[in-house]
């Protein structure tokens, strides 16, 4: 499916340039969610069908990031998904993180400092060069939410491998528009409510098999069982043998929407979406006399920008005093020009 065909799948009002805050659902996801909510309201069905959408969403995510579905766990937030990794670090472990990293991928490491874990921060563009023999784990966002900077993924992974360090990636601001191979890292965590355009409340976590052997699924419950429907009551412990042992009990309606939304992402293709998004971002930059970039997220410093955009009906974000505009599959040249008319 090309984007021209796909555009009719969304009902975005003109001027939405804030997918980096939350994505807009394609119509199949919205309709699937409304149907499930209606069934819930009137008690028309049991819950098992909603639960099964967790597996459909997991499988779609795994295909999108090129890993086996058996290596993907589902959770609620990035920080919760990272917690088993952080708590498995031994006292004295050294963690390297960009200095302006979003705190969902920073606080899980910092809270371990009380037991001797040490966290060092460096500028994001210096991360690969800062990996050394004292580094045990490198954690970073594949795309920074503050300014849209795209990390040098391959370089950072190569540097970490050269020194025997683990690689943990928050790909929340990348997955859905930036093609990448999650399997290069040891762990990749994604919140689905932004570029994957799903209801908030669902995360996916790729956990490499070698890493999983070092982790304890401390939040394990019935949904982490090898036989989910045979794990309701009583011992013995009988967890799934793959990444599902780290699953949380699913947020049903988030999964219902996600399964349908990820199917749309797959039908269009991440590379096609990314090319569209970056082209619109560069149209925006060019209109402001800025050099082109490689990201679907851009930040600009224009006097009075927040007030001017709001007056024009353009919805964007402000981060550190700068306007952050983000472009996705449903964004159009008209949206870009609407913003430029307000700022130029």
C-alpha positions as CSV (number, residue, x, y, z in Angstrom):
1,X,0.0,0.0,0.0
2,X,1.4,3.4,-0.9
3,X,0.9,6.5,1.3
4,X,-1.5,8.1,-1.2
5,X,-3.8,5.1,-0.8
6,X,-3.2,5.0,3.0
7,X,-4.0,8.6,3.7
8,X,-7.7,7.9,3.8
9,X,-7.1,5.6,6.8
10,X,-6.7,8.6,9.2
11,X,-9.0,11.4,10.3
12,X,-6.3,13.9,11.4
13,X,-7.4,17.5,11.6
14,X,-5.0,19.9,9.7
15,X,-2.0,21.1,11.7
16,X,-1.1,18.0,13.8
17,X,2.7,18.0,14.0
18,X,3.2,16.3,17.3
19,X,3.5,12.5,16.8
20,X,6.6,12.6,19.0
21,X,4.0,13.2,21.8
22,X,1.4,10.7,20.6
23,X,0.4,9.1,17.3
24,X,-3.0,9.3,15.7
25,X,-4.8,5.9,15.2
26,X,-5.5,4.6,11.7
27,X,-9.2,3.9,11.2
28,X,-8.8,0.1,11.5
29,X,-7.3,0.6,15.0
30,X,-9.9,3.1,16.1
31,X,-12.8,0.9,14.9
32,X,-11.3,-2.3,16.5
33,X,-11.0,-0.4,19.8
34,X,-14.5,1.0,19.6
35,X,-15.9,-2.5,18.9
36,X,-14.0,-3.9,21.9
37,X,-15.2,-1.1,24.1
38,X,-18.8,-1.6,23.0
39,X,-18.5,-5.3,23.8
40,X,-17.1,-4.5,27.2
41,X,-19.8,-1.9,27.9
42,X,-22.6,-4.4,27.2
43,X,-21.0,-7.6,28.3
44,X,-21.4,-9.2,24.9
45,X,-18.2,-11.4,25.0
46,X,-15.6,-12.9,27.2
47,X,-12.1,-11.4,27.4
48,X,-10.0,-14.2,25.7
49,X,-10.3,-12.6,22.3
50,X,-8.9,-9.3,23.5
51,X,-6.1,-11.2,25.2
52,X,-5.2,-13.0,21.9
53,X,-4.5,-9.6,20.2
54,X,-1.4,-9.4,22.5
55,X,0.2,-12.2,20.5
56,X,-0.9,-10.6,17.1
57,X,0.7,-7.3,18.1
58,X,3.8,-9.0,19.4
59,X,4.3,-10.9,16.1
60,X,3.8,-7.7,14.1
61,X,6.3,-5.8,16.2
62,X,8.8,-8.6,15.8
63,X,8.5,-8.5,12.1
64,X,8.9,-4.7,12.0
65,X,12.2,-4.8,14.0
66,X,13.5,-8.1,12.4
67,X,13.6,-10.3,15.5
68,X,11.8,-13.6,16.5
69,X,8.5,-13.1,18.3
70,X,9.8,-15.5,20.9
71,X,12.3,-12.9,21.9
72,X,9.7,-10.1,22.5
73,X,8.1,-9.4,25.8
74,X,5.1,-7.1,26.4
75,X,4.8,-4.6,29.2
76,X,3.4,-1.2,30.2
77,X,6.2,1.4,30.1
78,X,9.8,1.7,29.0
79,X,11.1,2.0,32.5
80,X,9.2,-1.0,33.7
81,X,10.5,-3.1,30.8
82,X,14.1,-2.0,31.6
83,X,13.8,-2.7,35.3
84,X,14.8,-6.4,35.1
85,X,18.0,-5.4,33.3
86,X,18.9,-2.7,35.7
87,X,18.3,-4.9,38.8
88,X,20.5,-7.6,37.3
89,X,23.5,-5.4,37.1
90,X,26.1,-6.3,39.7
91,X,27.3,-3.8,42.3
92,X,30.0,-1.7,40.7
93,X,28.7,-2.1,37.1
94,X,29.3,1.0,34.9
95,X,26.6,2.4,32.7
96,X,27.1,4.9,29.9
97,X,24.2,7.1,28.8
98,X,23.7,10.3,26.7
99,X,23.6,13.4,29.0
100,X,20.2,14.5,27.6
101,X,18.6,11.1,27.5
102,X,14.9,10.8,28.2
103,X,14.6,9.8,31.8
104,X,12.7,6.5,31.2
105,X,16.0,5.2,30.0
106,X,18.0,7.0,32.6
107,X,16.3,6.7,36.0
108,X,16.2,2.8,35.9
109,X,20.0,3.0,35.9
110,X,20.4,5.9,38.4
111,X,18.2,4.3,41.0
112,X,20.8,1.4,41.2
113,X,23.5,3.8,42.3
114,X,22.6,3.1,45.9
115,X,24.0,-0.4,45.5
116,X,27.1,0.7,43.7
117,X,26.1,0.9,40.0
118,X,27.8,3.9,38.4
119,X,26.3,6.0,35.7
120,X,28.3,8.2,33.4
121,X,26.8,10.6,30.9
122,X,28.4,12.2,27.8
123,X,27.1,14.2,24.8
124,X,24.9,11.9,22.6
125,X,27.1,12.4,19.5
126,X,30.2,11.3,21.6
127,X,28.7,8.1,22.8
128,X,30.4,5.6,20.6
129,X,33.8,7.1,21.3
130,X,33.2,7.2,25.1
131,X,32.7,3.4,25.3
132,X,35.8,1.9,27.0
133,X,37.0,-1.1,28.9
134,X,35.3,0.1,32.1
135,X,31.9,0.2,30.4
136,X,29.5,-2.6,31.2
137,X,26.3,-1.3,29.5
138,X,25.5,1.4,27.0
139,X,21.9,2.8,27.1
140,X,20.6,5.3,24.6
141,X,17.6,6.4,22.5
142,X,17.8,5.5,18.9
143,X,16.1,8.8,18.1
144,X,16.3,11.5,20.8
145,X,12.9,12.9,21.8
146,X,14.3,16.3,22.7
147,X,15.6,17.2,19.2
148,X,15.2,14.2,16.9
149,X,18.8,13.4,16.6
150,X,19.4,9.9,15.2
151,X,22.0,7.8,17.1
152,X,24.9,6.2,15.3
153,X,23.4,2.8,16.1
154,X,25.9,0.6,14.2
155,X,28.9,2.6,15.6
156,X,27.7,2.4,19.2
157,X,27.0,-1.3,18.9
158,X,30.4,-1.9,17.4
159,X,32.2,0.0,20.2
160,X,30.2,-1.8,22.8
161,X,31.0,-5.2,21.3
162,X,34.7,-4.3,21.1
163,X,34.7,-3.8,24.9
164,X,32.2,-6.5,25.9
165,X,29.5,-4.1,27.0
166,X,25.7,-4.7,26.7
167,X,23.6,-2.5,24.5
168,X,20.1,-1.3,25.6
169,X,18.1,0.9,23.2
170,X,14.9,2.9,23.7
171,X,13.5,3.0,20.2
172,X,10.2,4.7,21.1
173,X,10.9,7.7,18.9
174,X,12.2,5.6,16.0
175,X,10.1,2.4,15.6
176,X,7.4,3.0,13.0
177,X,9.4,5.3,10.7
178,X,13.1,4.4,11.0
179,X,14.1,0.9,9.8
180,X,16.5,-0.8,12.1
181,X,17.6,-4.3,13.2
182,X,16.7,-4.7,16.9
183,X,18.8,-7.9,17.0
184,X,22.0,-6.0,16.9
185,X,21.4,-4.8,20.5
186,X,20.8,-6.9,23.6
187,X,17.6,-5.1,24.5
188,X,15.3,-2.8,22.6
189,X,12.2,-1.3,24.2
190,X,9.4,0.6,22.5
191,X,6.3,2.4,23.7
192,X,3.7,1.8,21.1
193,X,1.6,5.0,21.5
194,X,3.8,7.3,19.4
195,X,5.0,6.2,16.0
196,X,3.2,2.8,16.2
197,X,0.0,4.8,16.7
198,X,-1.5,2.5,19.4
199,X,-3.4,3.3,22.6
200,X,-1.1,4.2,25.5
201,X,-0.4,1.4,27.9
202,X,1.6,-1.1,25.8
203,X,5.4,-1.6,25.3
204,X,7.4,-4.2,23.4
205,X,10.8,-5.3,24.6
206,X,13.2,-7.3,22.5
207,X,15.3,-9.3,25.0
208,X,18.2,-11.3,23.5
209,X,18.3,-14.9,24.7
210,X,21.8,-14.5,26.2
211,X,20.6,-11.5,28.1
212,X,17.4,-13.2,29.4
213,X,19.5,-15.9,31.1
214,X,20.9,-13.1,33.4
215,X,17.5,-11.7,34.3
216,X,14.8,-12.5,36.9
217,X,11.2,-12.0,35.8
218,X,10.3,-10.4,39.2
219,X,6.9,-9.2,38.0
220,X,5.8,-12.6,36.6
221,X,2.2,-13.4,36.8
222,X,-0.4,-15.7,35.2
223,X,0.2,-14.2,31.7
224,X,3.9,-15.1,31.9
225,X,3.1,-18.8,32.2
226,X,4.1,-21.4,29.6
227,X,0.4,-22.3,29.4
228,X,-1.4,-19.0,30.1
229,X,-4.8,-20.5,30.8
230,X,-3.3,-23.2,32.9
231,X,-1.5,-20.7,35.2
232,X,-4.4,-19.2,37.1
233,X,-3.9,-20.9,40.4
234,X,-1.3,-22.6,42.6
235,X,2.3,-23.8,42.3
236,X,4.7,-24.9,40.9
237,X,6.3,-22.1,39.1
238,X,5.8,-22.7,35.4
239,X,6.9,-19.7,33.4
240,X,7.2,-19.5,29.6
241,X,10.6,-20.6,28.3
242,X,11.0,-17.6,26.0
243,X,10.6,-13.8,26.5
244,X,7.0,-14.2,27.4
245,X,8.1,-14.9,31.0
246,X,8.6,-11.1,31.2
247,X,5.1,-10.3,30.0
248,X,2.8,-8.3,32.2
249,X,-0.9,-9.1,32.3
250,X,-2.0,-7.3,29.1
251,X,-3.9,-4.0,28.9
252,X,-6.6,-5.6,26.7
253,X,-7.8,-2.5,24.8
254,X,-4.3,-1.2,24.2
255,X,-3.5,-4.5,22.5
256,X,-6.7,-4.5,20.5
257,X,-5.8,-1.2,19.0
258,X,-2.1,-2.0,18.6
259,X,-2.7,-5.2,16.6
260,X,-4.7,-3.3,14.1
261,X,-2.4,-0.2,14.0
262,X,0.8,-2.3,13.5
263,X,-0.9,-4.2,10.7
264,X,-1.3,-0.8,8.9
265,X,2.4,0.0,9.5
266,X,3.3,-3.3,8.0
267,X,1.1,-2.8,5.0
268,X,2.6,0.6,4.1
269,X,6.2,-0.3,5.1
270,X,8.5,1.4,7.6
271,X,10.9,2.5,4.9
272,X,8.2,4.2,2.9
273,X,6.8,5.9,5.9
274,X,10.2,7.1,6.9
275,X,11.0,8.6,3.5
276,X,7.7,10.5,3.6
277,X,8.2,11.8,7.1
278,X,11.8,13.0,6.5
279,X,10.8,14.6,3.3
280,X,8.1,16.6,5.1
281,X,10.5,17.5,7.9
282,X,13.0,18.8,5.4
283,X,10.4,20.8,3.6
284,X,9.7,22.4,7.0
285,X,13.4,23.1,7.6
286,X,13.9,24.5,4.1
287,X,11.0,26.9,4.6
288,X,12.8,28.3,7.6
289,X,16.2,28.5,5.9
290,X,17.6,25.5,7.7
291,X,19.8,22.7,6.4
292,X,18.1,19.4,5.7
293,X,18.3,16.5,8.2
294,X,17.6,12.8,8.5
295,X,14.9,12.7,11.1
296,X,11.1,12.9,11.3
297,X,11.5,15.1,14.4
298,X,13.0,18.6,14.1
299,X,13.5,21.4,16.5
300,X,13.7,25.1,15.6
301,X,14.2,28.3,17.6
302,X,11.9,31.0,16.2
303,X,10.8,34.0,18.3
304,X,7.3,33.7,19.5
305,X,6.9,30.3,17.8
306,X,4.7,28.7,20.4
307,X,2.2,31.6,20.4
308,X,2.2,31.9,16.6
309,X,1.6,28.2,16.0
310,X,-1.1,28.0,18.5
311,X,-2.9,31.0,17.0
312,X,-2.7,29.3,13.6
313,X,-4.1,26.0,14.9
314,X,-0.9,24.1,14.6
315,X,-0.3,21.6,17.3
316,X,3.4,21.0,18.0
317,X,5.5,20.7,21.2
318,X,8.0,22.9,22.9
319,X,11.1,21.3,24.4
320,X,13.8,23.4,26.1
321,X,12.4,26.6,24.6
322,X,12.5,25.3,21.1
323,X,9.6,24.2,18.9
324,X,9.6,20.5,18.2
325,X,7.7,19.4,15.1
326,X,7.2,15.8,14.1
327,X,5.8,14.3,10.9
328,X,4.2,10.9,10.3
329,X,2.3,9.0,7.7
330,X,-0.9,11.1,8.0
331,X,1.1,14.4,7.8
332,X,0.8,16.4,4.5
333,X,2.6,19.2,2.7
334,X,-0.4,21.3,3.6
335,X,0.3,20.7,7.3
336,X,3.9,21.8,6.8
337,X,2.9,24.9,4.9
338,X,0.3,25.8,7.6
339,X,3.1,25.8,10.1
340,X,5.5,27.8,7.8
341,X,2.8,30.4,7.2
342,X,2.6,30.9,11.0
343,X,6.4,31.2,11.5
344,X,7.8,33.0,8.4
